[in-house]
Amino acid sequence: MTKAIRIIIICVLALVVATIGVAAVRTLDFDPPVTLLLNGEGDIYVEYGQEYTEQGAVATLSDAQEKVPVTIVGQADTSRLGDYLIKYIASFGGHTTTAYRCVHVIDSEAPVITLTSDPKSYTLIGEAYLEEGFTATDNYDGVLTNQVVCKEIDGVMHYSVADSSGNVTTVTRTINYVNPDAPILTLEGGQTCFIMAGEQYAEPGYVATDLRDGDLSANVIVSGDVDGNIPGIYTLKYTISNSVGMDATRERIIYVIPKQTEDEPPSAEILPNPGTVIEPNGKTIYLTFDDGPSSHTARLLDVLKKYNVKASFFVTSSAYMDVLTRAAKEGHTIAIHTNSHDYSKIYASDEAFMADLEAIQSKIQQYTGIKSMLTRFPGGSSNSVSSAYSRGIMTRLTKKLHAMGYQYFDWNVDSNDAGGARTAKKVFENVTKGIAERQNSVVLQHDTKGYSVDAVEQIIAWGLCNGYTFKALDKDSPACHHSVRN
């Protein structure tokens, strides 16, 4: 091999080595791996029909932490149930990293069964129930009426339906069985009536029918009197007999209600006198409502206005805060309950509690112009659930609020509308039983419960007819404190 050829080969090899070296450096300096992280969870569940918000992902170079653009492939269609795979791609210097997120569009909302009811409908003992009617609808499947399963068990009709996602709804109807030999007596206008003292009672009417004798309404005997000028609770008894001597009897309760005198509205700043409890003269009822305002609060205010009764609202942040403006103008006490009603946040620390209190205080001032110094602890001052988040916090907070000029209120009559009482009748029974046992009653209800609001008119009527005075809480009201247990 000539010297010239050897020189050429050496130069070529040197060039190759040099090239490879440069490429290796560039790979190390400019092609590092890409780190790709999803924002949020890898599995996201979105309710059918709701909007899905893409949370995206972040890609960076592992060495320099320089951000790399992320391409998103795929999307979730929340108008259709299913699982949607979203792909995230980040590329740099010939390196590509991918990540995936699964969006599950689900339907967890149960169907709605609506029963059609005829108050005059009845079924003869021994005969099959003649269906009064029902409909069933679902947010995803639409009309499901023809898929409702009906079954009678011990005089109660059970209606059940499931949607395509497996959500099941069951409602019941108690069958009105009657003796075929007895007449049927129905009171028009319901079994309870309310009139103000000075008004005359007008009979709403009644209907009596019999399988043998037909219409017997003209033969109904009404016993009892109602004096619209004298407040009180009156009972009218309705009786009908048919040609074979079978009777039917119904009763109607009429409240003739005295008007409560007008109270002075609360001042713009409600300041308590810590440590002082002033017992009012006579029998007093303090109606208090927690957790509102809600969609039921406006009609509750209508009932309170009708009887000139003032109440106290321990409020929580909601979508109905504007109703507080009306409540305050009409003389009701607007007091503090909680902004979030999340025990784990509220009772995490003293500072967390005060931040929550200040947040709802700000909203109360925004809608009413009132700085309220009256408050009620979520769960009451006797709650023990707070101990799971901060030991001794209730002991500290009760002292701290008093030191700051706040007064807190618990209750001594519980409607149990947040527990086992799920009807207006049961709420009324619980409240009136509790009131009858004491001179001053601080009643706990929730204006977020429609059936509890339904009971208020009868509670007021019962109280006024039995000589009670209704008041809103203020700085001189009985403190009604529970025993602190944390």
Secondary structure as GFF3:
##gff-version 3
##sequence-region A 1 486
A	DSSP	alpha_helix	3	30	.	.	.	ID=ss1
A	DSSP	beta_strand	34	38	.	.	.	ID=ss2
A	DSSP	beta_strand	43	47	.	.	.	ID=ss3
A	DSSP	beta_strand	57	61	.	.	.	ID=ss4
A	DSSP	beta_strand	67	68	.	.	.	ID=ss5
A	DSSP	beta_strand	71	73	.	.	.	ID=ss6
A	DSSP	beta_strand	82	92	.	.	.	ID=ss7
A	DSSP	beta_strand	95	106	.	.	.	ID=ss8
A	DSSP	beta_strand	112	115	.	.	.	ID=ss9
A	DSSP	beta_strand	123	124	.	.	.	ID=ss10
A	DSSP	beta_strand	134	138	.	.	.	ID=ss11
A	DSSP	beta_strand	142	143	.	.	.	ID=ss12
A	DSSP	three_ten_helix	145	147	.	.	.	ID=ss13
A	DSSP	beta_strand	149	153	.	.	.	ID=ss14
A	DSSP	beta_strand	156	162	.	.	.	ID=ss15
A	DSSP	beta_strand	168	174	.	.	.	ID=ss16
A	DSSP	beta_strand	177	178	.	.	.	ID=ss17
A	DSSP	beta_strand	184	187	.	.	.	ID=ss18
A	DSSP	beta_strand	192	196	.	.	.	ID=ss19
A	DSSP	beta_strand	206	210	.	.	.	ID=ss20
A	DSSP	beta_strand	214	215	.	.	.	ID=ss21
A	DSSP	three_ten_helix	217	219	.	.	.	ID=ss22
A	DSSP	beta_strand	221	223	.	.	.	ID=ss23
A	DSSP	beta_strand	232	241	.	.	.	ID=ss24
A	DSSP	beta_strand	247	257	.	.	.	ID=ss25
A	DSSP	beta_strand	269	270	.	.	.	ID=ss26
A	DSSP	beta_strand	284	290	.	.	.	ID=ss27
A	DSSP	alpha_helix	297	306	.	.	.	ID=ss28
A	DSSP	beta_strand	312	316	.	.	.	ID=ss29
A	DSSP	alpha_helix	323	329	.	.	.	ID=ss30
A	DSSP	beta_strand	333	338	.	.	.	ID=ss31
A	DSSP	alpha_helix	343	346	.	.	.	ID=ss32
A	DSSP	alpha_helix	350	368	.	.	.	ID=ss33
A	DSSP	beta_strand	371	372	.	.	.	ID=ss34
A	DSSP	beta_strand	374	375	.	.	.	ID=ss35
A	DSSP	three_ten_helix	385	388	.	.	.	ID=ss36
A	DSSP	alpha_helix	393	403	.	.	.	ID=ss37
A	DSSP	beta_strand	407	408	.	.	.	ID=ss38
A	DSSP	beta_strand	413	414	.	.	.	ID=ss39
A	DSSP	alpha_helix	424	436	.	.	.	ID=ss40
A	DSSP	beta_strand	440	446	.	.	.	ID=ss41
A	DSSP	alpha_helix	450	454	.	.	.	ID=ss42
A	DSSP	alpha_helix	456	465	.	.	.	ID=ss43
A	DSSP	beta_strand	469	470	.	.	.	ID=ss44
###
